[in-house]
Amino acid sequence: MIEKTIGELFVIGFDGKVIPESIKQLIHNYHIGGIILFTRNIGSPNEVLALTAALQKEARDAGYERPLLICVDQENGTVRRLGEGTTIFPGGMTIGASDSEENAYQIGYASGKELRALGINWNLAPVVDVNVNPDNPVIGVRSYGESPERVTRLAKAAVKGMQDAGVVTTLKHFPGHGDTKVDSHLALPVIPHNIGRLEDIELRPFRECLESDVIMSAHIYFPALEPAKDKPATLSKEVMTGLLRDKLGYTGLITTDCMEMNAISETIGTEKGVVAALQAGVDLAMVSHTLQKQIGALKEVKLAVESGKLSRESILSSVKRIRRVKDTYINWNNTVLDSSASVPSFVGGNDHRELAKEAYRQGVTMVYNHGLIPIDSGSDMAVVTPLAAVQSAAEDSSHAAIRLYDVICAYQPHAKNITLTEDWTEEYIHEQIEHWKQYDAVIFGVQYLAQHPVQQLFLEILAANDVPVIAIVMKSPYDVAILPELQACICTYEVSYPALEVAASTVFGKGDILGGLPVTIN
């Protein structure tokens, strides 16, 4: 049946921690090739394994010759899907700040082990976008940094680590998302550089990491590569086939980013966009959220095949590549089908936590220190915490909670906690300044400084009144450029508890941090 051949080209998602009946029907009627999980699907490790086992059992009962590909965005750092009970590993820019291929490999391997133990066989990582734009709203700290050479080295090591753990890997977002000012979840970005510049910066990590099992396309328009105005790379045969397949010689799988992102859904539309992407040369189409669009896209592809707009030969070539990747990593003998199976103890275990802690220690960065650090744990101090926030739709708000005060209290239980809100006025801050001047130190959590000017205003007033401040820059290191001159500044690159804990241990002289900025701060 043509439906079951077409179905292999689709990766779909759904809400909840159990399989909806509608998804079961798509598995039985279309033999869907893959499932994407988000935080909405993630519970405890036992719940995740029960879900993935149930999905695979449904596929086997439907007559699948090979198990489902089950994928997740476990980049670590700011974009991670696994939750409580699993290990929090450092993300791209923290690894980049350590500049350690060993860290990249070991974190990739440990992440892969935990994913496989939970029945997830495909990771949508690593990010190989070279973040050369300080204003990039969607990549930023997901990248290893601004150097194509560093990104390439660390990505190769991460790919090897995940593959050695038995996990399918994905380079993203081809041909490069590192120099955009627009989030493709929201609109269509344009990268206007000529081919020479693209070869030197954006394309280098892809060109040198072709051993990755999958490459994910970017919903970005590159005028130097695609003559049709505003046609994103995902829909461009010149990019997907002419550049990636023919010029770079890539023989692995090509997947789209989610086809429900605005750059596609609000232009050509998700359903017709899937057909255009397959015509361009991609193998897998991701329709991550909406059942109606999933069914609509499946029907649209069937019509395109029947009308000759999409050749059966290209469909079968894609299916062959998909099956080759599956045969490399998964079979019914190494796939858990029992929803009551137990999760191995290494998931979230001490060895992985210690591995992560050491990688954080090597990545978290002391940008400068004018003699304030270390401070005595008996000092009178305040902790200023900004409101939790995410900058991109790729991030999960469930992982955005800032626990800076918690980690400081482990060293100084009597520290004063101040939650900064957007309604603080300059007048109010000046009224309170005598209060702030009494502290031996103010530990100030910084996040997205340019978007939240009250943080910047408060810091400037503190600095002007000689209040001793340690800034903990918890997301974008580019915030350092717009900080006033303070006594000390540390970059953690993420708000995760272990990153903040490593920073706090250094503040109180109980540890050291070794990272170096992987981007230029002007």
C-alpha positions in Angstrom: 0.0 0.0 0.0 1.3 3.4 -1.0 0.1 4.9 2.4 2.5 2.7 4.3 5.4 3.7 2.2 4.6 7.4 2.5 4.1 7.0 6.2 7.7 6.0 6.7 8.7 9.5 5.6 6.9 11.2 8.5 7.9 12.0 12.1 4.9 13.1 14.2 4.2 14.2 17.7 1.3 14.3 20.1 0.2 15.6 23.5 0.4 13.5 26.7 2.2 10.6 28.3 0.1 7.9 26.8 -0.6 7.2 23.1 -3.8 8.8 21.8 -6.1 6.6 19.8 -5.5 8.9 16.8 -1.8 8.2 16.8 -2.4 4.5 17.1 -4.5 4.7 14.0 -1.7 6.5 12.1 0.7 3.9 13.2 -1.5 1.1 11.9 -2.8 2.8 8.8 0.3 4.6 7.6 3.2 2.9 9.3 4.6 6.3 10.5 8.4 6.2 10.5 9.1 8.2 13.6 7.8 9.9 16.7 9.1 13.1 18.3 8.7 13.6 22.0 8.6 17.0 23.8 8.4 18.0 27.4 4.6 17.5 27.2 5.3 13.8 26.8 8.0 13.5 29.5 7.3 12.3 33.0 9.6 10.3 35.3 12.2 8.0 33.7 9.8 5.1 34.3 7.0 6.9 32.6 9.2 7.8 29.6 10.3 4.2 29.1 6.7 3.0 29.5 5.6 5.4 26.7 8.4 4.5 24.3 7.8 0.8 25.0 4.1 1.2 24.3 4.8 3.0 21.1 7.2 0.3 19.9 4.7 -2.5 20.8 2.0 -0.7 18.9 4.3 -0.6 15.9 5.2 -4.2 16.1 1.5 -5.1 16.5 0.9 -3.1 13.4 3.3 -5.3 11.4 6.3 -3.0 11.3 9.5 -4.8 10.0 11.6 -2.3 11.9 11.0 -0.4 15.1 10.0 3.3 15.2 12.6 6.0 15.3 11.8 7.9 18.5 13.5 11.3 18.7 13.9 14.2 21.1 15.7 17.6 21.2 18.2 16.7 24.0 20.8 19.3 23.1 21.3 19.8 26.9 21.7 23.2 28.4 18.8 25.5 27.5 17.1 23.0 25.1 16.5 19.7 26.8 13.4 17.6 27.1 14.2 15.0 29.8 13.2 16.0 33.3 13.5 14.9 36.9 15.3 11.7 37.5 17.7 12.2 34.5 21.1 13.9 34.5 21.3 17.6 33.7 24.3 17.8 31.2 25.9 21.0 30.0 24.7 22.5 26.7 26.6 23.6 23.6 28.2 26.9 24.7 29.2 25.5 28.1 31.1 22.7 26.2 32.4 25.3 23.8 33.7 27.4 26.7 35.6 24.3 28.0 37.0 23.8 24.4 37.4 20.1 25.2 36.7 17.4 22.7 36.9 14.9 25.6 34.0 16.7 27.3 32.0 16.8 24.0 32.5 13.1 23.5 31.8 12.0 27.1 28.7 14.2 27.5 27.5 13.0 24.1 28.1 9.4 25.2 26.4 9.7 28.6 23.5 11.6 27.1 23.1 8.9 24.5 23.2 6.1 27.1 20.4 7.8 29.1 18.3 8.3 26.0 18.7 4.7 24.8 17.9 3.5 28.4 14.6 5.3 28.1 13.7 3.9 24.7 14.7 7.0 22.7 17.0 6.0 19.8 17.5 9.3 17.9 18.8 12.6 19.3 18.1 15.9 17.4 21.6 17.1 18.3 24.3 18.5 18.1 23.7 22.0 17.0 26.5 23.0 14.6 25.3 26.5 13.8 28.2 28.9 14.2 26.8 31.7 16.4 28.4 34.9 14.9 25.5 37.1 15.5 25.1 38.5 19.1 21.5 39.3 18.4 20.6 35.7 17.3 17.3 35.0 19.2 17.1 31.2 18.6 20.6 29.8 18.6 22.9 31.7 20.9 24.1 29.4 23.8 22.8 26.4 21.9 25.9 26.8 19.7 29.5 25.8 20.6 30.6 29.3 19.8 31.6 31.7 17.0 34.6 29.7 15.6 33.8 27.3 12.8 36.9 25.3 13.7 35.8 24.9 17.3 32.3 24.1 16.4 33.5 21.4 14.0 35.9 19.8 16.4 33.4 19.6 19.3 30.5 18.5 17.0 32.6 15.6 15.6 33.4 14.4 19.2 29.7 14.8 20.3 28.5 12.8 17.2 31.0 10.0 18.0 30.0 9.9 21.6 26.3 9.6 20.8 26.8 7.1 18.1 29.0 5.0 20.4 26.1 5.0 22.8 23.8 3.6 20.1 21.9 6.8 19.3 21.2 8.3 15.8 22.7 11.8 15.6 21.5 15.0 13.8 23.5 18.0 12.7 21.3 21.2 12.6 20.3 23.5 11.1 21.6 23.2 7.5 23.0 25.3 5.9 23.4 27.4 9.1 21.3 29.3 11.5 24.0 31.1 13.4 23.8 34.6 11.8 20.1 35.3 12.0 18.1 38.0 13.9 14.8 36.2 13.4 13.5 33.1 15.0 12.3 30.7 12.3 9.6 29.5 14.7 8.0 32.9 14.2 9.0 34.1 10.7 11.3 33.5 7.8 14.9 34.6 8.4 17.2 35.7 5.6 21.0 35.2 5.5 22.3 37.4 2.7 26.0 36.3 2.6 27.8 35.2 -0.6 28.8 31.6 -1.2 32.4 32.3 -0.2 31.4 33.5 3.2 29.0 30.6 3.6 31.7 28.1 2.7 34.1 29.6 5.3 31.6 29.9 8.2 28.2 28.3 8.0 29.0 25.3 5.9 32.3 24.2 7.4 30.9 22.1 10.3 28.4 20.3 8.0 31.1 19.7 5.4 33.5 18.2 8.0 30.9 16.2 10.0 29.2 14.2 7.3 29.5 11.0 9.4 26.4 12.2 11.2 23.4 10.0 10.6 21.0 12.8 9.9 21.1 16.5 8.9 18.2 18.8 9.7 17.2 21.6 7.3 16.7 25.2 8.3 13.7 27.2 7.4 15.9 30.1 6.2 16.2 31.9 2.9 19.7 32.0 1.4 19.7 34.2 -1.7 23.2 33.1 -2.7 22.0 29.5 -2.8 18.3 29.7 -4.0 17.2 32.0 -6.9 13.5 31.9 -6.0 12.8 34.8 -3.6 11.9 33.8 0.0 12.1 30.1 -0.6 13.5 28.6 2.6 16.4 26.0 2.4 14.0 23.2 3.5 12.0 23.7 0.3 15.0 24.3 -2.0 16.2 21.6 -4.4 19.3 23.8 -5.0 20.1 23.5 -1.3 18.9 20.1 -0.2 20.0 18.2 -3.4 22.3 20.5 -5.3 24.4 21.6 -2.3 24.0 19.0 0.4 23.8 15.8 -1.7 25.7 16.7 -4.9 28.3 19.2 -3.9 29.0 18.1 -0.3 28.4 14.4 -1.1 26.2 13.7 1.9 24.6 10.2 1.8 22.8 10.1 5.1 19.3 11.1 6.0 17.9 14.6 5.6 15.0 15.7 7.9 13.1 18.9 8.0 12.8 21.0 11.1 9.1 21.1 12.2 6.9 22.0 9.3 4.4 23.7 11.6 6.9 26.5 12.3 5.6 29.9 11.1 8.3 30.2 8.4 6.5 27.3 6.6 3.0 27.1 8.0 2.2 30.8 7.4 3.7 30.9 3.9 3.3 27.8 1.7 1.4 26.0 4.5 2.4 22.8 6.3 0.7 20.3 4.0 2.0 21.7 0.7 5.3 22.5 2.4 5.9 18.8 3.2 5.4 17.9 -0.5 7.8 20.7 -1.6 10.4 19.5 1.0 10.3 16.0 -0.4 10.5 17.3 -3.9 13.6 19.3 -2.8 15.3 16.1 -1.6 14.6 15.7 2.1 13.8 12.2 3.4 11.8 12.8 6.6 9.1 15.4 7.2 8.5 16.5 10.8 4.9 17.5 11.6 5.2 17.7 15.4 2.0 18.9 16.8 -1.4 19.0 15.0 -3.2 15.8 14.1 -5.2 17.6 11.3 -2.0 18.8 9.7 -0.4 15.4 10.0 -3.3 13.7 8.3 -3.5 16.5 5.7 0.2 16.3 4.9 0.0 12.5 4.5 -2.9 12.9 2.1 -1.2 15.7 0.2 1.9 13.5 -0.3 -0.2 10.6 -1.6 -1.9 12.9 -4.1 1.5 14.2 -5.2 2.7 10.7 -5.8 -0.4 9.7 -7.7 -0.3 12.8 -9.9 3.4 12.4 -10.7 4.4 15.6 -8.9 6.5 13.5 -6.5 8.2 10.5 -8.1 7.9 7.0 -6.6 11.7 6.6 -7.2 12.5 9.5 -4.9 10.1 8.2 -2.2 11.7 4.7 -2.4 15.2 6.2 -2.2 14.3 8.0 0.9 12.7 4.9 2.4 15.9 3.0 1.6 18.0 5.6 3.5 15.6 5.6 6.5 15.8 1.8 6.7 19.6 1.8 6.4 19.8 4.1 9.5 17.3 2.0 11.4 19.2 -1.2 10.6 22.4 0.4 11.9 21.0 1.2 15.3 17.7 -0.6 16.1 16.0 -3.9 15.7 13.3 -5.8 17.6 15.9 -7.6 19.7 17.4 -4.3 21.2 14.0 -2.5 21.6 12.1 -2.5 24.8 8.4 -3.6 24.3 7.5 -4.1 28.0 5.9 -1.0 29.5 6.7 -2.3 33.0 10.5 -2.6 32.3 12.8 -1.0 34.8 15.1 1.9 34.1 18.8 1.2 34.6 20.4 2.9 37.6 22.9 4.9 35.6 20.1 7.2 34.4 20.5 10.2 36.7 23.1 8.3 38.6 26.1 9.5 40.5 28.7 8.7 37.8 26.8 10.8 35.3 26.3 13.7 37.8 30.0 13.8 38.5 30.8 13.7 34.8 28.5 16.6 34.2 29.8 18.6 37.2 33.4 18.3 36.0 32.3 19.5 32.5 30.5 22.4 34.1 33.6 23.3 36.1 35.7 23.4 32.9 33.1 25.4 31.0 31.6 28.0 33.4 33.7 31.2 32.9 35.2 33.8 35.2 35.1 36.8 32.9 36.7 39.1 35.4 37.3 39.5 39.1 38.6 42.7 40.7 39.3 41.1 44.1 35.8 40.5 45.4 35.8 36.7 44.8 36.2 34.6 46.9 33.8 36.1 49.5 33.4 34.8 53.1 30.3 32.7 53.7 29.6 34.8 56.7 29.3 38.0 54.7 26.1 40.0 54.7 24.8 39.6 51.1 21.7 39.8 48.9 20.8 37.7 45.9 18.9 39.4 43.0 17.0 37.0 40.8 15.4 38.1 37.6 12.1 36.7 36.4 12.4 33.4 34.6 12.1 33.8 30.8 12.7 32.0 27.6 13.9 33.7 24.4 12.9 31.2 21.8 10.1 28.7 21.1 12.9 26.0 21.1 13.3 26.4 24.9 11.1 24.8 27.5 9.6 27.1 30.0 9.5 24.2 32.4 13.3 24.3 32.6 13.5 28.1 32.9 13.2 28.4 36.7 16.1 30.2 38.2 17.5 28.6 41.4 20.3 31.1 42.0 19.1 31.8 45.6 19.0 28.1 46.4 22.6 27.5 45.5 23.8 30.6 47.3 21.9 29.5 50.4 23.9 26.3 50.5 26.8 28.6 51.4 25.1 31.5 53.2 21.7 30.5 54.6 21.0 34.1 55.7 21.4 35.7 52.4 18.5 38.1 51.4 16.5 37.0 48.4 15.3 39.7 46.1 13.1 38.9 43.0 13.5 41.7 40.5 10.3 42.6 38.7 9.6 44.7 35.6 7.7 47.3 37.6 10.7 48.6 39.5 11.2 52.3 38.7 14.4 54.3 38.8 12.9 56.4 41.6 12.2 53.2 43.6 15.7 51.9 43.2 17.3 55.2 44.2 15.0 55.3 47.3 16.4 51.9 48.3 20.0 52.5 47.5 21.1 53.1 51.2 19.7 49.7 52.0 21.7 48.1 49.2 24.9 49.9 50.2 24.9 48.0 53.5 25.7 44.6 51.9 29.2 43.2 51.7 28.2 41.8 48.3 25.2 41.6 46.0 25.1 38.5 43.8 23.1 39.6 40.8 21.6 37.1 38.4 21.5 38.5 34.8 19.3 37.2 32.0 18.6 38.7 28.6 19.8 42.2 29.7 18.9 44.0 26.5 15.3 42.8 26.6 14.8 43.7 30.3 16.2 47.2 30.9 15.2 47.3 34.5 18.0 44.8 35.2 20.5 47.1 33.4 19.2 50.2 35.2 19.4 48.5 38.6 23.0 47.4 37.9 24.1 50.9 36.8 22.7 52.5 39.9 24.4 49.9 42.1 27.7 50.4 40.3 27.4 54.2 40.5 27.0 53.9 44.3 30.0 51.6 44.7 27.9 48.6 45.8 30.1 45.5 45.4 28.3 43.3 42.8 29.1 39.9 41.4 27.1 39.4 38.1 26.1 35.8 37.3 25.3 36.0 33.6 23.0 33.0 33.2 22.2 32.9 29.5 23.8 35.0 26.7 27.4 35.9 27.3 26.8 38.9 25.1 25.1 40.5 28.1 28.6 41.1 29.4 29.1 43.8 26.8 26.3 45.9 28.2 27.0 45.4 31.9 28.4 48.4 33.8 31.9 47.9 35.3 31.3 45.7 38.3 33.6 43.9 40.8 33.2 40.4 39.3 31.4 38.6 36.4 30.8 34.9 35.8 29.1 33.3 32.8 27.2 30.1 33.3 25.6 30.0 29.8 22.4 28.3 31.2 20.2 28.5 34.3 20.5 24.9 35.2 21.2 24.1 38.9 24.6 22.4 38.4 25.9 25.3 36.3 24.8 27.8 39.0 26.2 25.5 41.8 29.6 25.4 40.2 29.6 29.2 39.9 28.5 29.5 43.6 31.3 27.2 44.8 33.8 29.5 43.1 32.2 32.7 44.6 32.7 31.2 48.1 36.2 29.8 47.4 35.2 26.2 47.4 36.0 25.4 43.8 37.4 26.8 40.6 36.1 27.4 37.2 38.2 27.0 34.1 36.1 28.1 31.0 37.0 30.8 28.5 34.5 32.8 26.5 33.8 31.0 23.2 32.5 34.3 21.6 33.9 37.8 21.3 32.4 40.4 23.6 32.7 43.9 22.2 
